[in-house]
């Protein structure tokens, strides 16, 4: 077993991250003890996917399972619905049209965060003539459910579910969900891809790299996934250099299969940070796309304060498309956030919301700032991609979809 330099959670403060409160630090230590236990039981090495699963989703201890503010000014990061209501309202216009076009009547939102998207979207979806009859929030965190309930206390047309509803007919929306699925990490060694996992050193958690020789759980699946990606990159005349680190999300197939099994008919709209495979796994990205967020500080150390930091990796949208097709979906659209929102009518939505506002007023300036953040390439406009999947819908039912017409990027997948 070969080691890389250890990275200790104890030095996070020296890296400029704010020190957590004593209670928060104690919480992080409890999660750390659980992970240490898991590493010991596994013989000293676990995959990064297992580490990330525990850090984010361990019951009552993981980042998304425990009671700490995660979104907005008091949390660790800001998502598009919190930047501007224009995001939610513009998406809702298309969702409303898709319900009407497909003869369905339900919306299911994955990972609703603060509930802000639902609150703003339902203002549109509740308008006269809307086909919506049911809006469900799939949220497994009791803490986040409570925050969503507070946000949506004036809204009666919502319900919370613990699992995918069977026989679903409607639109599924998932914003920044796939990038939080546990990811496998790898490093290129001698033209081969080795597994980059987690072990224990004298100063805490550390990266450990090993060949996928069949000695650890998941080695076989890793080899098959690596072979496919190497083959795809070779088709683009692209090879990754020595020392390159990258990621993929091994649970995509399971996520897509479960979603497809629950759906009779409908549309899935995915929004996430990501790229097609040959752009994501590119020699220019030597350290991959793994990112962590802690109290509005972006950093690259997933071992810093486990349970208190979010961990994400950019989405390989080629893999999303492959998983979707295997599960019985059709990829009906793929584009950037800018192109989607422009095609979906964000300009008209802005005009409606800004009508009667003084251009120098705080409300007008807030709308303008939010629009820039959503659309500019240097902000979220190009980094976030939108993908549309359909299930049991004939192409003629959704002709000339404007939200994906401005810039159709499906050929890049």
C-alpha positions, 0 to 999 in steps of 0.5 A: 500500500502506497501513501501520499502525504497525510492531511490532518483535520487538526490543521484546518484552522491554520488554513484560514477556516474559521474555528468551529464552536466547541459543540460543533467540534465535539460533533465532528469528533464523534463522526471522526471516531465513527470513520476511524472505527470503519477504517479499522474494521476494513483493515486500514483503508476505505474508498473515498466514496465510503468516506464521503458517504459517512461524512455527508450521510451518517445518521445523526452525524453526517453533514446532511443528516445533522442539525446545522445551517447549510444554506444561505448567509448563516450556512456554508454556501448559497444555491441558485434559488437563494440567489434570486426568485427568478431562478425558481419562477423561470423553471416553474414556468417550464414545469407548468408547461410540461405538466400540461403537455404530458397530461400529468399533474405532480411535481417531486423535488429532490433535496429541497434545501431550505424550501426556497425553490418550492416557495417561489415555484408554487407562486407560478404553479398555483396560477389559474389553469395550472395542471399541478395537483401535488407537490412533494418534497423528498427529504430524509433529514428531519432537521432540513424538513423542519427548516422547509416547513418553516419556509413553506408554512403559508403553503398548503399544497405541499407534502413530504415523502421519505422515498420515491412515490410509486407510479409517479406521473409528472416532473422531477426536479433535482438542483445540486443533488447529483454532485453530492452523491459519494464519488470514487477518486482515482490517481494515474500511476504508470498509465494505470488508474489506482484507487485513491482512498482514506487511511489513518496517519499519525496526524489524522486522516490521509490519502492512501492510494492502492492498485485495484487488485481485488483485495478491497470491496469495489475493486472489480467495479472500479476496474470496469468503470476505469476501462470505460472511461479510458476507452472514451477518452482515447476516442477523443485522442486524450490520455491523462498524465502521471499523477492526475487525480479525478472522480466519478459517481459510482451510485449514478446507475442505482439512483437512475434505476430507482427513479425510473422504477418509480416513474410511469411517465414524466420529465426529469430536470437536473441542474448541477455543476458539471461537464461532459466526460472528455471536458471534465476528465481533462489534463488541465484538471490535474487535481480533479473537481473535488470541492468542500464548503465550510461557512462560505469558505471553499477549500480542498481538504475533505478531512477538515472538520468532517460533518461540518463541511460539505463535499462535492465533485462536479458531475460527469454528464456523459455518465448521467446520460449513460445511466439514464438511457440504461434505466429507460429514460431519453435524454431530451436536452442538455445545455448551460444554465444561461441558455436554459434560463434565457430560453425558458423566459427569464427576461420576461420573468424579470420584466414582470417582477421589476415592473413598477420598481424604481431602478435605484431601489434595493429590490430592483438592484437585488433582482439585477445582481441575482440575474447577473450571478445566474447568467454570467459565464464567470458566475454560474451561467456556464458552470451549471448545466441543465439536463432534461430526461423523459420517460414514456413521452413521445417526442411529438408531445414536447416539440420545440422545447425553447429552454434547450433550443438556444444551445443544444449540447447533447452532441458533446456528451 
